[in-house]
Amino acid sequence: KYAENMYYFSELALTLNAPENGTAPTDSRRRPDQRLMENGRWDEANAEKQRLEEKQRLSRKRREAEATRATEDGTPYDPYKPLWFERKKDPVTQELAHVYKGGYWESKEKQDWSLCPDIF
């Protein structure tokens, strides 16, 4: 019903980005630029997107600098690792894949997001 007003997206497609209470602060549905765009606040959304991208660039540069310093000093460096996934070789395809290693649902149940980085 009213598909012509919703760009002919299915109901599923229209609800994929709907906010959900209790999700991790890193959940992509919490992206402030997305929310602004969805509310038709285009100029603010573009400014926010630029801010987020610059924050990501600075974070990457900081990690790269830490890795370089560790290499120069000969100290161990633990590279960035996703919280709830790990890279493993698929036994069938032999391709590297991100495999869920657990923890998300437990954190969601407890509403303990203390391990989540501040990405927004």
NUNUMAR-271276 format. One record per residue: residue number from 1; x, y, z of N, C-alpha, C in turn; chain. Coordinates in steps of 0.2 Angstrom, whole numbers. Example, Ala and Ser with C-alpha at 12.3 -4.5 7.8 and 13.67 -1.06 7.14 Angstrom:
% NUNUMAR-271276
{atom 1, {66, -28, 39}, {62, -22, 39}, {66, -16, 39}, "A"},
{atom 2, {64, -11, 35}, {68, -5, 36}, {64, 0, 39}, "A"},
% end
This chain:
% NUNUMAR-271276
{atom 1, {4, -6, 0}, {0, 0, 0}, {4, 6, 0}, "A"},
{atom 2, {3, 11, -4}, {6, 17, -5}, {14, 17, -7}, "A"},
{atom 3, {15, 11, -10}, {22, 10, -13}, {25, 15, -17}, "A"},
{atom 4, {21, 18, -21}, {23, 24, -25}, {26, 30, -21}, "A"},
{atom 5, {23, 31, -15}, {26, 36, -11}, {32, 34, -7}, "A"},
{atom 6, {34, 28, -8}, {40, 25, -4}, {45, 22, -9}, "A"},
{atom 7, {46, 25, -15}, {50, 23, -20}, {50, 16, -22}, "A"},
{atom 8, {44, 13, -21}, {43, 6, -23}, {47, 1, -19}, "A"},
{atom 9, {49, 3, -13}, {53, -1, -9}, {48, -6, -5}, "A"},
{atom 10, {50, -12, -4}, {46, -17, 0}, {46, -15, 7}, "A"},
{atom 11, {41, -17, 11}, {40, -16, 18}, {47, -17, 22}, "A"},
{atom 12, {50, -23, 20}, {56, -25, 23}, {61, -20, 22}, "A"},
{atom 13, {62, -18, 16}, {67, -13, 14}, {66, -6, 18}, "A"},
{atom 14, {60, -4, 19}, {58, 2, 22}, {60, 2, 30}, "A"},
{atom 15, {60, -4, 32}, {61, -5, 40}, {68, -7, 42}, "A"},
{atom 16, {72, -9, 37}, {79, -11, 39}, {83, -6, 43}, "A"},
{atom 17, {82, 0, 42}, {86, 5, 45}, {82, 8, 51}, "A"},
{atom 18, {76, 5, 53}, {72, 8, 58}, {76, 7, 65}, "A"},
{atom 19, {76, 13, 69}, {79, 12, 75}, {76, 7, 80}, "A"},
{atom 20, {80, 4, 84}, {78, -1, 89}, {81, 0, 95}, "A"},
{atom 21, {77, 0, 101}, {80, 1, 107}, {85, -4, 110}, "A"},
{atom 22, {90, -2, 113}, {94, -7, 116}, {100, -10, 112}, "A"},
{atom 23, {101, -7, 106}, {106, -9, 102}, {113, -6, 104}, "A"},
{atom 24, {118, -9, 102}, {125, -6, 103}, {126, 1, 101}, "A"},
{atom 25, {130, 5, 104}, {131, 12, 102}, {134, 12, 95}, "A"},
{atom 26, {137, 7, 93}, {140, 6, 86}, {136, 4, 81}, "A"},
{atom 27, {130, 3, 82}, {125, 0, 77}, {124, 5, 72}, "A"},
{atom 28, {124, 3, 66}, {124, 8, 60}, {117, 12, 60}, "A"},
{atom 29, {112, 9, 63}, {106, 13, 63}, {106, 19, 68}, "A"},
{atom 30, {112, 20, 72}, {112, 25, 76}, {117, 31, 73}, "A"},
{atom 31, {118, 30, 66}, {123, 35, 63}, {119, 42, 63}, "A"},
{atom 32, {122, 47, 66}, {118, 53, 66}, {117, 56, 59}, "A"},
{atom 33, {121, 55, 54}, {120, 58, 48}, {115, 54, 44}, "A"},
{atom 34, {114, 48, 45}, {108, 44, 43}, {102, 47, 45}, "A"},
{atom 35, {101, 48, 52}, {95, 50, 55}, {93, 57, 52}, "A"},
{atom 36, {98, 61, 51}, {97, 68, 49}, {95, 68, 42}, "A"},
{atom 37, {98, 63, 38}, {96, 63, 31}, {88, 60, 30}, "A"},
{atom 38, {87, 55, 34}, {80, 52, 34}, {75, 57, 36}, "A"},
{atom 39, {77, 62, 40}, {72, 67, 42}, {72, 73, 38}, "A"},
{atom 40, {76, 72, 32}, {76, 78, 27}, {80, 84, 28}, "A"},
{atom 41, {85, 83, 33}, {89, 88, 35}, {96, 88, 31}, "A"},
{atom 42, {96, 89, 25}, {101, 87, 20}, {107, 91, 22}, "A"},
{atom 43, {107, 97, 23}, {113, 101, 24}, {117, 99, 31}, "A"},
{atom 44, {113, 98, 36}, {115, 95, 42}, {118, 88, 42}, "A"},
{atom 45, {115, 84, 38}, {117, 77, 36}, {124, 77, 33}, "A"},
{atom 46, {125, 81, 28}, {131, 82, 24}, {137, 84, 29}, "A"},
{atom 47, {135, 89, 33}, {140, 91, 38}, {142, 86, 43}, "A"},
{atom 48, {137, 82, 45}, {138, 77, 50}, {142, 71, 47}, "A"},
{atom 49, {141, 70, 41}, {144, 64, 37}, {152, 66, 36}, "A"},
{atom 50, {153, 73, 35}, {160, 75, 34}, {163, 74, 41}, "A"},
{atom 51, {160, 76, 47}, {163, 76, 53}, {165, 68, 55}, "A"},
{atom 52, {160, 64, 53}, {161, 57, 55}, {167, 54, 51}, "A"},
{atom 53, {167, 56, 44}, {173, 54, 40}, {180, 56, 43}, "A"},
{atom 54, {180, 62, 45}, {186, 65, 47}, {188, 61, 54}, "A"},
{atom 55, {183, 60, 58}, {184, 56, 64}, {187, 49, 63}, "A"},
{atom 56, {185, 46, 57}, {187, 39, 55}, {194, 40, 53}, "A"},
{atom 57, {196, 45, 49}, {202, 46, 46}, {207, 47, 52}, "A"},
{atom 58, {206, 51, 57}, {210, 53, 62}, {211, 46, 66}, "A"},
{atom 59, {206, 42, 67}, {207, 36, 71}, {212, 31, 67}, "A"},
{atom 60, {211, 31, 61}, {215, 26, 57}, {222, 29, 57}, "A"},
{atom 61, {223, 35, 56}, {230, 38, 57}, {233, 37, 63}, "A"},
{atom 62, {229, 37, 69}, {232, 36, 75}, {234, 29, 76}, "A"},
{atom 63, {230, 24, 73}, {232, 17, 74}, {238, 16, 70}, "A"},
{atom 64, {239, 19, 64}, {245, 18, 59}, {251, 21, 63}, "A"},
{atom 65, {250, 26, 66}, {256, 29, 70}, {258, 25, 76}, "A"},
{atom 66, {253, 22, 79}, {255, 17, 85}, {258, 11, 82}, "A"},
{atom 67, {256, 9, 76}, {259, 3, 73}, {267, 4, 71}, "A"},
{atom 68, {268, 10, 68}, {274, 12, 66}, {279, 13, 72}, "A"},
{atom 69, {276, 16, 77}, {281, 17, 84}, {282, 10, 87}, "A"},
{atom 70, {278, 6, 87}, {279, -1, 90}, {284, -4, 85}, "A"},
{atom 71, {284, -4, 79}, {289, -7, 75}, {296, -4, 76}, "A"},
{atom 72, {296, 2, 76}, {302, 6, 77}, {305, 4, 84}, "A"},
{atom 73, {301, 4, 89}, {303, 2, 96}, {304, -5, 97}, "A"},
{atom 74, {302, -9, 93}, {302, -17, 94}, {297, -19, 99}, "A"},
{atom 75, {292, -15, 100}, {287, -18, 105}, {281, -21, 102}, "A"},
{atom 76, {278, -25, 105}, {272, -28, 102}, {267, -23, 101}, "A"},
{atom 77, {263, -24, 95}, {257, -20, 94}, {252, -24, 92}, "A"},
{atom 78, {246, -23, 96}, {240, -27, 95}, {235, -23, 90}, "A"},
{atom 79, {235, -25, 84}, {231, -21, 79}, {223, -21, 81}, "A"},
{atom 80, {220, -17, 77}, {213, -16, 78}, {209, -23, 77}, "A"},
{atom 81, {205, -25, 81}, {201, -31, 80}, {194, -30, 82}, "A"},
{atom 82, {189, -32, 78}, {182, -32, 79}, {180, -35, 85}, "A"},
{atom 83, {175, -32, 89}, {173, -35, 95}, {170, -42, 95}, "A"},
{atom 84, {166, -43, 90}, {161, -49, 90}, {163, -53, 84}, "A"},
{atom 85, {168, -52, 80}, {170, -56, 74}, {177, -57, 74}, "A"},
{atom 86, {179, -63, 71}, {186, -64, 70}, {187, -67, 63}, "A"},
{atom 87, {193, -66, 60}, {194, -68, 53}, {196, -75, 54}, "A"},
{atom 88, {193, -79, 50}, {195, -86, 49}, {195, -89, 42}, "A"},
{atom 89, {198, -94, 41}, {198, -97, 34}, {192, -101, 34}, "A"},
{atom 90, {188, -100, 29}, {182, -105, 27}, {185, -111, 25}, "A"},
{atom 91, {183, -117, 29}, {185, -123, 27}, {184, -126, 20}, "A"},
{atom 92, {178, -123, 17}, {176, -125, 11}, {179, -121, 5}, "A"},
{atom 93, {179, -115, 6}, {181, -110, 0}, {188, -108, 1}, "A"},
{atom 94, {191, -109, 7}, {198, -107, 9}, {199, -99, 9}, "A"},
{atom 95, {193, -96, 9}, {193, -88, 9}, {193, -86, 16}, "A"},
{atom 96, {196, -80, 17}, {195, -77, 24}, {188, -74, 25}, "A"},
{atom 97, {185, -75, 30}, {179, -73, 32}, {178, -71, 39}, "A"},
{atom 98, {174, -66, 40}, {173, -64, 47}, {167, -68, 50}, "A"},
{atom 99, {169, -71, 56}, {165, -76, 59}, {163, -74, 66}, "A"},
{atom 100, {156, -74, 67}, {154, -72, 74}, {157, -76, 79}, "A"},
{atom 101, {160, -72, 84}, {164, -76, 90}, {160, -75, 96}, "A"},
{atom 102, {154, -72, 96}, {151, -72, 103}, {151, -65, 106}, "A"},
{atom 103, {147, -64, 111}, {148, -58, 115}, {142, -53, 114}, "A"},
{atom 104, {140, -52, 108}, {135, -47, 107}, {129, -47, 111}, "A"},
{atom 105, {126, -53, 110}, {119, -55, 113}, {120, -54, 121}, "A"},
{atom 106, {125, -56, 123}, {126, -56, 131}, {127, -48, 133}, "A"},
{atom 107, {130, -44, 129}, {131, -37, 130}, {124, -34, 130}, "A"},
{atom 108, {120, -36, 124}, {114, -33, 123}, {109, -35, 129}, "A"},
{atom 109, {109, -41, 131}, {105, -43, 137}, {107, -39, 143}, "A"},
{atom 110, {113, -38, 145}, {115, -34, 151}, {115, -27, 150}, "A"},
{atom 111, {114, -25, 143}, {115, -17, 141}, {121, -15, 144}, "A"},
{atom 112, {127, -19, 143}, {133, -17, 145}, {137, -16, 138}, "A"},
{atom 113, {138, -10, 136}, {141, -8, 130}, {148, -5, 131}, "A"},
{atom 114, {151, -6, 137}, {157, -3, 139}, {163, -5, 135}, "A"},
{atom 115, {163, -10, 131}, {168, -12, 126}, {168, -9, 120}, "A"},
{atom 116, {162, -5, 118}, {161, -2, 112}, {165, 4, 111}, "A"},
{atom 117, {169, 5, 105}, {172, 12, 104}, {167, 17, 103}, "A"},
{atom 118, {169, 23, 104}, {165, 29, 102}, {166, 31, 94}, "A"},
{atom 119, {162, 28, 90}, {163, 29, 83}, {159, 35, 80}, "A"},
{atom 120, {154, 37, 83}, {150, 42, 81}, {151, 49, 84}, "A"},
% end
